[in-house]
Amino acid sequence: MTRLRPVLAIAGAELRRFLRDRSNIFFVFLMPLMLVVVIGSQFGSNASTGRVSVAGESGPLRQAIVAQLETGQLVVGSGDWDDVVEEVARGRTTVGLRVPEGANAHFAAGEPVDLEILRSSQSAALAAQQVLRAAIDRVSLEQAQVAALVDRGVRADAARPALAAARAQVTTPTVRIEDIDQLAQEFSGMGQFDLGASSMVLLFTFLSSLSGAATLIQARRQGVIRRALAAPVSSGQVLLGQAGGRFIIALFQAAYIAVATALLFGVDWGNRWLTGAVIIVFSAVSAGAAMVLGAVLDNEGAASGVGVGLGLVLAGLGGGMVPLELFSDTLRTVSKVTPHSWAYEAFAQIQRHDAAFVDILPQLGALAAMALVALGAGAWALRRSVARAM
């Protein structure tokens, strides 16, 4: 324990220096969650089909249409028609519906009613419009059925209850859909924010760790490492402390995103122990990469630029931005050179297939091997750079 105390002290000091940087308040705490929301709203499997805002004359017709819409995945709102038009123009509403004055009287009399539909330019607008049209058709069909019953001598106030009772006695046909698309099956059952959360863990853990390379360069340039070596500690303890600092930074970022998305968005991470194991070994790889970067470069600005560029490229190639399932076979093979790819596959097995430890053992083994190589190379490069400076 006495030998570990200097290592923990150095690692803790590195984490405090990282958190004192005020720019990290946004990039470490806010930006990952914002991107999870963006990805979830666009690509989440549970995302709604869109939003429909209804305006115009209140009454049975409008209430019937809204009731039909609320049975589906559409979000239904209301307001003045001018406000609805502005919402559609700004992309806040997918489709707007206007019920004109006098529509309820025509509807009750069984006469045609002209409804105004305003569609936005969003990608989901066409699907939302079709859902809206289907809801209007169901309302129209029900009204026609009621009118037919009245014509047959049924009292108007008893027509709708009789129609409802008749529906309850009829077995409605069911449609069974079997999706043979492998890509759809791969993502079936995932929560709206699950995919975005795991991708952001990979992206920001690596980026945050590489940004910590700047503090390592500052420690070298300002003589902090030399003074630490002059203290009654071994060079191995100093190097281990620096590696531990990079590791704690990466682990802090990954754990924060995982916990925050689970609490705020209900992300299902599967087996928490297996997820933790993947996070730990991926953080170790990130720490090793930061060690190499901080030992090779001598300028903090250059290290930040290279770190961001390298982090984005590796994340894009390894599934941190676009799901690996969308890659071609060749690109999927090339992605194996990145730790992100192995971690992505491990998360996919845990979240989507309830994987056991044996199932993700190849991914954990590959990440552990990368971590050993990266940390070893980083320690060697840092020792050489400190030796040259002395």
C-alpha positions as CSV (number, residue, x, y, z in Angstrom):
1,M,0.0,0.0,0.0
2,T,2.9,2.3,0.7
3,R,4.3,1.8,-2.8
4,L,0.9,2.6,-4.3
5,R,0.4,5.8,-2.4
6,P,2.7,7.9,-4.7
7,V,1.0,6.3,-7.8
8,L,-2.5,7.2,-6.5
9,A,-1.3,10.7,-5.6
10,I,0.0,11.4,-9.1
11,A,-3.1,9.9,-10.7
12,G,-5.4,11.9,-8.5
13,A,-3.5,15.1,-9.3
14,E,-3.9,14.5,-13.0
15,L,-7.6,14.0,-12.7
16,R,-7.9,17.2,-10.7
17,R,-6.0,19.1,-13.3
18,F,-8.2,17.8,-16.0
19,L,-11.5,18.7,-14.2
20,R,-10.2,22.2,-13.4
21,D,-10.2,23.0,-17.1
22,R,-13.5,24.9,-17.4
23,S,-13.9,24.0,-21.1
24,N,-14.4,20.4,-20.0
25,I,-17.7,21.4,-18.3
26,F,-19.3,21.4,-21.8
27,F,-17.2,18.8,-23.6
28,V,-17.2,16.2,-20.8
29,F,-20.5,16.7,-19.1
30,L,-23.0,18.3,-21.6
31,M,-22.0,17.5,-25.1
32,P,-22.1,13.7,-24.9
33,L,-25.6,13.8,-23.5
34,M,-26.7,16.3,-26.1
35,L,-25.5,14.0,-28.9
36,V,-27.2,11.0,-27.3
37,V,-30.5,12.9,-27.5
38,V,-29.8,13.9,-31.1
39,I,-29.0,10.4,-32.2
40,G,-31.9,8.9,-30.3
41,S,-34.4,11.4,-31.8
42,Q,-33.3,10.6,-35.3
43,F,-32.4,6.9,-35.3
44,G,-33.9,5.5,-32.1
45,S,-36.1,2.5,-32.7
46,N,-38.7,3.9,-30.3
47,A,-38.7,7.4,-31.8
48,S,-42.2,8.7,-32.6
49,T,-43.3,8.9,-36.2
50,G,-43.7,12.7,-35.9
51,R,-45.8,15.4,-34.4
52,V,-49.2,16.5,-35.7
53,S,-50.7,19.9,-34.6
54,V,-54.5,20.3,-34.9
55,A,-56.2,23.7,-35.2
56,G,-59.6,25.0,-36.1
57,E,-63.1,24.4,-34.9
58,S,-63.5,22.3,-31.8
59,G,-66.2,19.6,-31.7
60,P,-66.9,15.9,-32.3
61,L,-64.9,15.8,-35.6
62,R,-61.7,17.2,-34.1
63,Q,-62.0,15.1,-31.0
64,A,-62.5,11.9,-33.0
65,I,-59.5,12.6,-35.2
66,V,-57.3,13.4,-32.2
67,A,-58.5,10.2,-30.4
68,Q,-57.5,8.2,-33.5
69,L,-54.1,9.9,-33.7
70,E,-53.3,9.3,-30.0
71,T,-53.6,5.5,-30.5
72,G,-50.5,5.5,-32.7
73,Q,-46.9,6.8,-32.3
74,L,-47.7,10.4,-33.4
75,V,-47.3,13.2,-30.8
76,V,-50.5,15.3,-31.0
77,G,-50.6,19.0,-30.3
78,S,-53.0,21.9,-30.8
79,G,-53.0,25.7,-31.2
80,D,-54.1,28.5,-33.4
81,W,-53.6,27.9,-37.2
82,D,-51.1,30.7,-37.5
83,D,-49.0,29.2,-34.8
84,V,-49.3,25.8,-36.4
85,V,-48.1,27.2,-39.8
86,E,-45.1,28.7,-38.1
87,E,-44.3,25.5,-36.3
88,V,-44.4,23.5,-39.5
89,A,-42.2,26.1,-41.2
90,R,-39.6,25.9,-38.4
91,G,-39.7,22.1,-38.4
92,R,-41.2,21.9,-34.9
93,T,-44.3,20.1,-36.2
94,T,-44.3,17.4,-38.8
95,V,-47.8,17.9,-40.1
96,G,-50.5,20.5,-39.4
97,L,-54.2,19.9,-39.7
98,R,-56.9,22.6,-39.9
99,V,-60.6,21.8,-39.2
100,P,-62.6,24.7,-40.9
101,E,-65.5,26.4,-39.4
102,G,-68.8,24.6,-39.9
103,A,-67.0,21.2,-40.3
104,N,-68.8,19.6,-37.4
105,A,-72.2,20.5,-38.8
106,H,-71.3,18.9,-42.1
107,F,-69.8,15.9,-40.4
108,A,-72.9,15.3,-38.3
109,A,-75.1,15.6,-41.4
110,G,-73.0,13.1,-43.2
111,E,-71.8,15.6,-45.8
112,P,-68.2,15.9,-47.2
113,V,-65.8,18.0,-45.1
114,D,-62.7,19.6,-46.6
115,L,-59.8,19.4,-44.1
116,E,-56.5,21.4,-44.7
117,I,-53.3,19.5,-44.3
118,L,-49.9,21.2,-44.2
119,R,-46.8,19.0,-44.4
120,S,-43.3,20.0,-43.4
121,S,-40.1,19.2,-45.2
122,Q,-38.9,16.7,-42.6
123,S,-38.0,13.2,-43.6
124,A,-40.8,11.8,-41.4
125,A,-43.5,14.1,-42.8
126,L,-44.7,11.7,-45.5
127,A,-45.2,8.9,-43.1
128,A,-46.9,11.2,-40.6
129,Q,-49.2,12.4,-43.3
130,Q,-50.2,8.9,-44.2
131,V,-50.9,8.1,-40.5
132,L,-53.1,11.2,-40.3
133,R,-55.0,10.3,-43.5
134,A,-55.6,6.8,-42.1
135,A,-57.0,8.3,-38.9
136,I,-59.3,10.6,-40.9
137,D,-60.5,7.6,-43.0
138,R,-61.3,5.6,-39.8
139,V,-63.3,8.5,-38.4
140,S,-65.1,8.9,-41.8
141,L,-65.8,5.2,-41.9
142,E,-67.3,5.1,-38.4
143,Q,-69.5,8.1,-39.2
144,A,-70.8,6.3,-42.3
145,Q,-71.5,3.2,-40.3
146,V,-73.5,5.2,-37.8
147,A,-75.5,6.9,-40.6
148,A,-76.3,3.4,-42.1
149,L,-77.6,2.2,-38.8
150,V,-79.8,5.3,-38.4
151,D,-81.2,4.7,-41.9
152,R,-82.1,1.2,-40.8
153,G,-84.2,2.5,-37.9
154,V,-81.7,2.6,-35.1
155,R,-82.0,5.6,-32.8
156,A,-79.1,8.1,-33.3
157,D,-78.2,8.0,-29.6
158,A,-78.0,4.2,-29.7
159,A,-76.2,3.8,-33.0
160,R,-72.6,4.3,-31.7
161,P,-73.0,2.0,-28.6
162,A,-74.5,-0.6,-30.9
163,L,-71.6,-0.3,-33.3
164,A,-69.2,-0.6,-30.5
165,A,-71.0,-3.7,-29.2
166,A,-70.9,-5.3,-32.7
167,R,-67.2,-4.6,-33.0
168,A,-66.6,-6.4,-29.6
169,Q,-68.3,-9.5,-30.9
170,V,-66.3,-9.7,-34.1
171,T,-62.8,-11.2,-34.2
172,T,-60.7,-8.8,-36.1
173,P,-58.2,-10.2,-38.5
174,T,-54.5,-10.1,-37.4
175,V,-51.5,-9.6,-39.6
176,R,-48.3,-11.3,-38.7
177,I,-45.2,-9.6,-40.1
178,E,-41.9,-11.5,-40.2
179,D,-38.9,-9.3,-40.8
180,I,-36.2,-11.3,-42.6
181,D,-33.9,-8.2,-42.9
182,Q,-30.8,-9.0,-40.8
183,L,-30.1,-5.3,-40.2
184,A,-33.6,-4.7,-38.8
185,Q,-33.3,-7.8,-36.6
186,E,-30.0,-6.7,-35.3
187,F,-31.4,-3.4,-33.9
188,S,-34.9,-4.8,-32.9
189,G,-35.8,-4.3,-29.3
190,M,-33.2,-1.6,-28.7
191,G,-34.3,1.4,-26.7
192,Q,-34.4,4.8,-28.4
193,F,-31.1,6.0,-26.8
194,D,-29.2,2.7,-26.4
195,L,-27.2,2.9,-29.6
196,G,-26.3,6.6,-29.2
197,A,-25.2,6.0,-25.6
198,S,-22.8,3.3,-26.4
199,S,-21.4,5.2,-29.4
200,M,-20.8,8.3,-27.2
201,V,-19.0,6.3,-24.6
202,L,-16.5,5.1,-27.3
203,L,-16.2,8.6,-28.9
204,F,-15.8,10.7,-25.8
205,T,-13.8,8.3,-23.6
206,F,-11.0,8.2,-26.3
207,L,-11.3,12.0,-26.9
208,S,-11.2,12.9,-23.3
209,S,-8.2,10.7,-22.6
210,L,-6.3,12.1,-25.6
211,S,-7.0,15.6,-24.5
212,G,-5.3,14.7,-21.2
213,A,-2.1,14.3,-23.2
214,A,-1.8,18.1,-23.0
215,T,-1.5,18.0,-19.3
216,L,1.3,15.3,-19.6
217,I,3.2,17.6,-22.0
218,Q,2.8,20.5,-19.5
219,A,4.1,18.2,-16.7
220,R,7.2,17.4,-18.8
221,R,7.8,21.0,-20.0
222,Q,7.3,22.5,-16.5
223,G,9.6,20.0,-14.9
224,V,6.9,18.4,-12.8
225,I,8.0,14.9,-13.8
226,R,11.6,15.7,-13.1
227,R,10.8,16.9,-9.6
228,A,8.7,13.8,-9.0
229,L,11.7,11.7,-10.0
230,A,13.9,13.7,-7.5
231,A,11.5,12.7,-4.7
232,P,11.9,9.4,-2.8
233,V,9.9,7.5,-5.4
234,S,11.0,5.2,-8.2
235,S,10.7,6.0,-11.9
236,G,8.3,3.1,-12.2
237,Q,6.0,4.7,-9.7
238,V,6.1,8.0,-11.6
239,L,5.3,6.3,-14.9
240,L,2.6,4.2,-13.4
241,G,1.1,7.3,-11.8
242,Q,1.0,9.2,-15.1
243,A,-0.6,6.2,-16.8
244,G,-3.0,5.9,-14.0
245,G,-3.9,9.6,-14.4
246,R,-4.8,9.1,-18.1
247,F,-6.7,5.9,-17.2
248,I,-8.8,7.6,-14.4
249,I,-9.7,10.4,-16.8
250,A,-10.9,8.0,-19.4
251,L,-12.7,5.8,-16.9
252,F,-14.4,8.9,-15.3
253,Q,-15.7,10.0,-18.7
254,A,-17.0,6.6,-19.7
255,A,-18.6,6.0,-16.3
256,Y,-20.3,9.4,-16.3
257,I,-21.9,8.8,-19.7
258,A,-23.0,5.3,-18.8
259,V,-24.6,6.3,-15.5
260,A,-26.1,9.6,-16.8
261,T,-27.7,7.9,-19.8
262,A,-29.1,5.1,-17.6
263,L,-30.6,7.6,-15.2
264,L,-31.8,10.3,-17.6
265,F,-32.8,8.3,-20.7
266,G,-33.4,4.8,-19.3
267,V,-30.6,3.2,-21.4
268,D,-30.3,-0.5,-20.9
269,W,-26.6,-1.4,-20.6
270,G,-27.3,-5.1,-20.0
271,N,-25.1,-6.9,-17.5
272,R,-23.4,-4.1,-15.5
273,W,-20.4,-6.2,-14.7
274,L,-19.6,-7.1,-18.3
275,T,-20.3,-3.5,-19.3
276,G,-17.9,-2.3,-16.6
277,A,-15.2,-4.8,-17.8
278,V,-15.5,-3.4,-21.4
279,I,-15.3,0.1,-20.1
280,I,-12.2,-0.6,-18.0
281,V,-10.2,-2.3,-20.8
282,F,-11.2,0.4,-23.3
283,S,-10.2,3.1,-20.9
284,A,-6.8,1.3,-20.5
285,V,-6.3,1.5,-24.3
286,S,-7.3,5.2,-24.3
287,A,-4.8,5.8,-21.5
288,G,-2.0,4.1,-23.4
289,A,-2.8,6.2,-26.6
290,A,-2.7,9.4,-24.5
291,M,0.6,8.4,-23.0
292,V,2.1,7.9,-26.4
293,L,0.8,11.1,-27.7
294,G,1.9,13.1,-24.6
295,A,5.4,11.6,-24.8
296,V,6.0,12.1,-28.6
297,L,4.7,15.6,-29.0
298,D,6.1,18.7,-27.2
299,N,3.4,21.3,-27.9
300,E,0.0,21.3,-26.1
301,G,-1.8,22.9,-29.0
302,A,-0.5,20.3,-31.5
303,A,-1.4,17.5,-29.1
304,S,-4.9,18.8,-28.8
305,G,-5.3,19.0,-32.6
306,V,-3.8,15.6,-33.2
307,G,-5.8,14.1,-30.4
308,V,-9.1,15.4,-31.7
309,G,-8.4,14.4,-35.3
310,L,-7.1,11.0,-34.3
311,G,-10.0,10.4,-31.9
312,L,-12.6,11.3,-34.5
313,V,-11.0,9.2,-37.3
314,L,-10.7,6.1,-35.1
315,A,-14.3,6.6,-33.7
316,G,-15.7,7.0,-37.3
317,L,-13.8,3.9,-38.4
318,G,-14.7,1.9,-35.4
319,G,-18.4,2.4,-35.0
320,G,-18.4,5.4,-32.7
321,M,-20.3,7.5,-35.2
322,V,-22.0,5.1,-37.6
323,P,-23.1,1.6,-36.6
324,L,-20.7,-1.1,-37.8
325,E,-23.6,-3.0,-39.2
326,L,-23.9,-0.4,-42.0
327,F,-20.3,-0.9,-43.0
328,S,-19.3,-3.0,-46.0
329,D,-17.5,-6.3,-45.4
330,T,-14.1,-4.8,-46.4
331,L,-14.5,-1.7,-44.2
332,R,-15.8,-3.9,-41.3
333,T,-12.5,-5.9,-41.6
334,V,-10.4,-2.7,-41.7
335,S,-12.2,-1.4,-38.6
336,K,-10.7,-4.2,-36.5
337,V,-7.5,-2.2,-36.2
338,T,-9.4,0.2,-33.9
339,P,-10.2,-0.5,-30.3
340,H,-13.6,1.2,-30.9
341,S,-14.6,-1.7,-33.2
342,W,-13.9,-4.4,-30.6
343,A,-15.6,-2.4,-27.8
344,Y,-18.6,-1.7,-30.1
345,E,-19.1,-5.4,-30.7
346,A,-18.8,-6.2,-27.0
347,F,-21.5,-3.6,-26.2
348,A,-23.7,-4.9,-28.9
349,Q,-23.5,-8.4,-27.6
350,I,-24.2,-7.3,-24.0
351,Q,-27.1,-4.9,-24.8
352,R,-28.8,-6.8,-27.6
353,H,-28.1,-10.5,-27.0
354,D,-27.7,-10.8,-23.2
355,A,-24.1,-12.1,-23.8
356,A,-22.2,-14.0,-21.1
357,F,-18.6,-13.5,-20.3
358,V,-17.5,-16.2,-22.7
359,D,-19.4,-14.5,-25.5
360,I,-17.3,-11.3,-25.3
361,L,-14.1,-12.9,-24.4
362,P,-12.6,-12.4,-27.9
363,Q,-13.4,-8.6,-27.7
364,L,-12.0,-8.3,-24.2
365,G,-8.9,-10.2,-25.2
366,A,-8.3,-8.0,-28.2
367,L,-8.8,-4.8,-26.1
368,A,-6.5,-6.1,-23.3
369,A,-3.8,-6.8,-25.9
370,M,-4.1,-3.3,-27.4
371,A,-4.0,-1.8,-23.9
372,L,-0.8,-3.7,-23.0
373,V,0.9,-2.6,-26.2
374,A,-0.3,1.0,-25.9
375,L,0.6,1.4,-22.2
376,G,4.0,-0.3,-22.8
377,A,4.8,2.0,-25.7
378,G,3.6,5.0,-23.8
379,A,5.7,4.2,-20.8
380,W,8.8,3.6,-22.9
381,A,8.3,6.8,-24.9
382,L,7.7,8.9,-21.7
383,R,10.8,7.4,-20.0
384,R,12.9,8.3,-23.1
385,S,11.6,11.9,-23.3
386,V,12.2,12.5,-19.6
387,A,15.7,11.1,-19.9
388,R,16.5,13.4,-22.9
389,A,15.2,16.4,-20.9
390,M,17.5,15.6,-18.0
